[in-house]
Each structure stands twice: as structure tokens, then as C-alpha cells.
């Protein structure tokens, strides 16, 4: 009888880390690096490289980000992991960098997602009404009364 596949070493999807470390202490750098390693271990991702942007750039290009885009073009690359979207830069730069990452076909994985805000009560009620209406339509179609 063969052993279970869980007992065989299997490489997870290949990811590259990206950190933006402008004026950050060595302890904080180590903690961020360790958090990415732990996230990848827990989610069975293979972290094969870590790119670090140490400059407060005013645009979306930097040596570290250009290097990241280069390796994302390699075969068998699943994506990029960052602690949060802010590690891609300020909002406008982060948005542009996220688009560049998406253009390569790679996924952007965020270890810490900001929790999404609950829908306002009026939007929740609207969503419930739509769901109820869709359920009534499906039921009518099923029973041939619609």
C-alpha cells in the first residue's frame, strides 16, 4: 500500500516577496520578512525570492520593482506576496504597480488584508431584496408558473 500524498514533499506555487522598507529598523525588517515566510509556509506557497524597495520613490519604477517584474515573467511563477498593499507604495503608485503585476498574469497576495466594511443598512436591504426576487424567479421557473 502506498503512503498518503501528504507524506510526500511537494513544492507549492512559486511566489516572490516584495517589501517597501523606507526608514525601517532592522528589527521591523526581520519581523516583516519572518511574517512573509510564515504566511507562505502556512498557505503552502514556495517563497523563492524577496525584493526590497528601500527608496521613497515618486514613480512606479524602482530597481527592486523592475527586478520583480522580470522574475514574474518566468514560467511557473504564481505571484507576489506583500504584507499589505502599502508595501507597493503610496496609493497611486501601489495601484499602478498592482496593474503591472496583473499584466504579467501573476497574482498579488496580501498577507494582511484590511477587513472590508459592512454594507450600509440600505444597501444590505437592497441586496436581500434582489436575492429574494431571484429565488422567486428560480422557483417559478422550476414549477412552470413564471
Buried (B, 14 or more C-beta within 10 A) or exposed (E): EEEEEEEEEEEEBBBBBBBBBEEBEEEEBEEBBEBBBEBBEEEEBBBBEBBBBBEEBEEBBBEBBEBBBEBBEEEEBBBBBBBBBBBBBEEEBBEBBBEBBEEBEBBBBBBEEEEEEEEEEEEEEEEEEEEEEEEEEEEEEEEEEE
